[in-house]
Amino acid sequence: MEILLAALGPGLRTASPILLAALGGIFTQRAGVFNIALEGYMLVGAFVAVVVGSATGSVWLAVAAAVVACTLL
């Protein structure tokens, strides 16, 4: 039981970005749009967040830049 509980936390932590992308895919499909670039959006957002976060040192500015970059795609 302890092994299961010890594996559950890291499993949820690593699966949550994929689950959020899948949820976004479900919303776009329900809206009538077929979007297969969700993983690309995640990669671009992560890259922009790392670059802006490294350059400015601000986490909030990095998150905002990632949102703007993914919105512009």
N, C-alpha and C positions, 0 to 999 in steps of 0.2 A: 504494500500500500504506500509506503514511503517513497519507493522508487517511482511509482505512478505520479504521485504528487510532485516529486522533484522534477519530473519530465514535463509536467503539464504547464508550468510557468514559462519555461523557455520555448516550449512548443507554441503557446499562444503568442508570445512575444515575436517570434519569427514568422508566424503565419498571418499576423494582423495586417501587414501591408498588402499581401496578396488578397486577403479577404476584403479589404477596403476597395481594391481595384476591381474585384469581382462584383461588389455591390454597385460601384459606379457603372460597370458594364451592364448590369441589370437595369439600372435607371435609364441609361441611354437606349437600350433595346426596347424598353417599355414606351419610350418617347418616339420610337419609330426610326431611330438612327442606328446604323450598324457601325460601331466603333471598335477597331481592332488594335488601336495604338495606345491602349491604356498602360502597358508596361513601358513603352517609350516615354510617355508623359511622366511616369514615375522616375525613370532614369534621368531625364532632363531636369526635373525638379530637384532631384538629389544632387546632381552635378552643380546646378546653379546655386543651391543652398550652401554647398561646400565652398565654392569659389567666393561667394559674397560673404559668408561667415568667416572665412580665412582672411579676407581683405579688410573687413570692418571690425570683426570681433563681436558683432551683435547678432544674437540668435534670432531676435524678432525681425530684424532687417533681412536676414537670410531666408526666413520663412516667407516673408512678404515678397521677396525677389523670386523665390521658387513658385509662388502662386501666380505672380505676374508672368513669369516665363511660360508656365503651362497654359495660362489663359491665352497668351499670344499665339500659341501653337494652334 
